[in-house]
């Protein structure tokens, strides 16, 4: 009929997601969860005595781009974890790319590593949680 097949949006799992960071786009090894907190735009109330209907009115303010949490297996001696720890110690913003599976696109942003937390439970695999504060806009591209 001459029409191109259209791919409809569908749910997917994160299997195949890749996290890159830093100038050399180091691939973070052992990641098993990525969670974006979502952004939030601040609002400032501008209601006055002359506001009609008794309903508050607001102006938008700045937008806080939120955080990204990476959860990964603790792999002592792994070079990507060592590089991540060095970036946290430096305290400066670095570039991150979260590359979605199935060629679905990616999210790129600058961020400051706020914390790296290790967990060594008795009956589960040891893990590392990394919290990154996003600094500036997140650029999302579709695959």
PAKEMAR-366572 format. One record per residue (C-alpha): residue number from 1; residue in three letters; x, y, z. Coordinates in steps of 0.25 Angstrom, whole numbers. Each point is the difference from the previous one (the first is absolute). Example, Ala and Ser with C-alpha at 12.3 -4.5 7.8 and 13.67 -1.06 7.14 Angstrom:
# PAKEMAR-366572
REC resi resn     u     v     w
REC    1  Ala    49   -18    31
REC    2  Ser     6    14    -2
# end
This chain:
# PAKEMAR-366572
REC resi resn     u     v     w
REC    1  Unk     0     0     0
REC    2  Unk    12     9    -1
REC    3  Unk     0     4    15
REC    4  Unk    12    -2     9
REC    5  Unk    -2    -9    12
REC    6  Unk     0     8    13
REC    7  Unk     6    -4    13
REC    8  Unk    -9     3    11
REC    9  Unk     5     3    14
REC   10  Unk     1   -12     9
REC   11  Unk     5    -3    14
REC   12  Unk    14    -5     1
REC   13  Unk    10    -5    11
REC   14  Unk    14     6     2
REC   15  Unk     8   -12    -4
REC   16  Unk    11     6    -9
REC   17  Unk     0    14     6
REC   18  Unk    14     6     0
REC   19  Unk     5    11     9
REC   20  Unk    12     8    -5
REC   21  Unk     7    11     8
REC   22  Unk    12    10    -1
REC   23  Unk     8     5   -11
REC   24  Unk     3   -14    -5
REC   25  Unk   -14    -5     1
REC   26  Unk     4   -11     9
REC   27  Unk   -10   -11     1
REC   28  Unk    -5    -3    14
REC   29  Unk     0   -15     3
REC   30  Unk   -10    -8     8
REC   31  Unk   -11    10    -1
REC   32  Unk   -14    -7     3
REC   33  Unk    -9    12     3
REC   34  Unk    -1    15    -5
REC   35  Unk   -10     9     6
REC   36  Unk    -2    15    -4
REC   37  Unk    -7     8    11
REC   38  Unk    -7     9   -10
REC   39  Unk     1    15     0
REC   40  Unk    -8    10     7
REC   41  Unk    -3    15    -3
REC   42  Unk    -1     9    11
REC   43  Unk   -12     9     2
REC   44  Unk    -2    14     7
REC   45  Unk   -13     4     4
REC   46  Unk    -4    14    -5
REC   47  Unk   -14     1     5
REC   48  Unk    -4    14     4
REC   49  Unk   -12     7     7
REC   50  Unk    -5     3   -14
REC   51  Unk     0   -15    -5
REC   52  Unk   -14    -4    -4
REC   53  Unk    -8   -12     4
REC   54  Unk     9    -3    13
REC   55  Unk     9    -9    -8
REC   56  Unk    15     1     2
REC   57  Unk     8     3   -13
REC   58  Unk    15    -4    -2
REC   59  Unk    12     3    -8
REC   60  Unk    10   -11    -4
REC   61  Unk    14     1     5
REC   62  Unk    12    -8    -3
REC   63  Unk     0   -15    -3
REC   64  Unk     8   -10     9
REC   65  Unk     4   -11   -10
REC   66  Unk     0   -11    11
REC   67  Unk    10   -11     2
REC   68  Unk     3   -14    -6
REC   69  Unk     3   -12     9
REC   70  Unk     8   -11    -6
REC   71  Unk     0   -14     7
REC   72  Unk    11    -9    -3
REC   73  Unk     7   -13     5
REC   74  Unk    12     3     9
REC   75  Unk    12    -5    -9
REC   76  Unk    13     3     8
REC   77  Unk    11     5    -9
REC   78  Unk    -9     2   -12
REC   79  Unk     6    12    -8
REC   80  Unk   -13     7    -2
REC   81  Unk    -4     0    15
REC   82  Unk    14     6     2
REC   83  Unk    -2    10   -10
REC   84  Unk   -14     4     6
REC   85  Unk     7     1    14
REC   86  Unk    10     9    -6
REC   87  Unk   -10     9    -7
REC   88  Unk    -8     1    13
REC   89  Unk    13     4     8
REC   90  Unk     2    11   -10
REC   91  Unk   -13     6     2
REC   92  Unk    -2     6   -13
REC   93  Unk   -12    -2   -10
REC   94  Unk     3   -11   -11
REC   95  Unk    -8    -4   -12
REC   96  Unk    -9   -13     1
REC   97  Unk    -7    -8   -11
REC   98  Unk   -11    -9     3
REC   99  Unk    -2    -9   -12
REC  100  Unk   -13    -7    -1
REC  101  Unk    -1   -14    -5
REC  102  Unk    -6    -4   -14
REC  103  Unk     6    13    -6
REC  104  Unk   -11     8     7
REC  105  Unk     9    12     2
REC  106  Unk     7     6    11
REC  107  Unk     0    11    11
REC  108  Unk    13     8     1
REC  109  Unk     2    10    12
REC  110  Unk    11     6     8
REC  111  Unk     0    -4    15
REC  112  Unk     8     0    13
REC  113  Unk     1   -13     7
REC  114  Unk    -5     3    14
REC  115  Unk     2   -14     6
REC  116  Unk     5   -14    -2
REC  117  Unk    -5    -9    11
REC  118  Unk     4   -15     1
REC  119  Unk    -9   -11     6
REC  120  Unk     6   -13     5
REC  121  Unk   -12    -8     5
REC  122  Unk     1   -14     6
REC  123  Unk    -9    -8   -10
REC  124  Unk     0     9   -12
REC  125  Unk    10     5   -11
REC  126  Unk     8    12     4
REC  127  Unk    -5    12    -7
REC  128  Unk     4    15    -2
REC  129  Unk   -10    11    -1
REC  130  Unk     4    13    -7
REC  131  Unk    -8    13     0
REC  132  Unk     3    10   -10
REC  133  Unk    -6    15     1
REC  134  Unk    -3     4   -15
REC  135  Unk     5    14    -3
REC  136  Unk    -7     6   -11
REC  137  Unk    -9    -5   -11
REC  138  Unk    -2   -15    -3
REC  139  Unk     1    -2   -15
REC  140  Unk    -9   -12    -5
REC  141  Unk     1    -6   -14
REC  142  Unk    -8   -11    -6
REC  143  Unk     6   -11    -7
# end
